[in-house]
């Protein structure tokens, strides 16, 4: 945004595609080569956290980076699997690009 004056106002800095929590867990487990643990169910979360479970953990957000896409922004890692691989490879090898 600093280099492109045509972008102003609120801009969603998110990936171009969204995934569910279950998909995120499954993809993360695959990238880390670890088993995906069982998902915690909504009723269990509500039992433990009460009404806060819905506000904090169970309600999703559908955020889309429309302004970034319209401006021609190029995402380095538009897919979650590639993005996670890049993050964890960089964590293991900080000198990597």
N, C-alpha and C positions, 0 to 999 in steps of 0.2 A: 504494500500500500504506500510505503514511503517513496517508491520510485514511480508510481502510477497515480497521477492526480485524478484520473477519472473515477477511481474507487473512493467513495466517501460514504459516510454514515455507517450503520451497522453492517458488518460482514461476517458471515459464518465461516470460521476456519475449521472445517471438518473435511473428512474424506468425501469423495463424490458418491460413494455407495455406502449404504448403512447395512448393518447386520444385527441380528437379534443376539441376546445374551447367550443363548444356547449355541448359536453359530460361532460367536466369539470364543466361547469356551472350547468348542470342538477344534477350531482352527489353531488356537493357541496351544492346545495339547499336542496337536500334530507337529507344529513348528518346533516345540520343545522336546518332541519324542517322548512324551509322558502320557500316562493314561488320563483321560478326562474324568474327573470325579463326578459323582452323581449331582445333578442340579438340586438345589434347595427349593422346595415347593413354596408357593405363595401362602398356603394355609400355615405352614410351619413358621414362615417369616412373620405373618400376622400374629401368630400365637406368641412369639418371642418379642416382637417390637410393637405390637398393637397397630394403631392407625399410622404410626410413623413409617411402617413398612411400605405402604402404598406411596407415600410422598418421597421417601428416600430411595427405594429400591425397585418397586414394581411398576411404576409408571414410566413409560418410555418417552423419548423425545425423537421426533422425526425432523432432524435439522438437515438442510441441504445447502451447499455452498453456491447458490445460484449466481451471486455477483462475481465470485471468482471464476466460475465456468464461463459466464458471459464475457468476462474481460480477456479470456483466452489463456488463463493461468494453466500451466502444465504441472500436473501432480507427478512427483517423482515416483511414488508408490501408490497408485490409485486403488489397489486391491489389498485387503487386510493381510492375507498370507504373505505377500511380498513385503509389505510394510513391517510386519513383525519379524520376518527373517532379517531384514536390514537392521532393525533395532537391536536384535540379539547378536547379530554378527558384529556390529559396531561395539557392543558392550564387551564382547570377547576380544576384539581387536580394535582399540581406539584409533589406530593410525589408518584404518580403512576409510575410503571415501563414503 
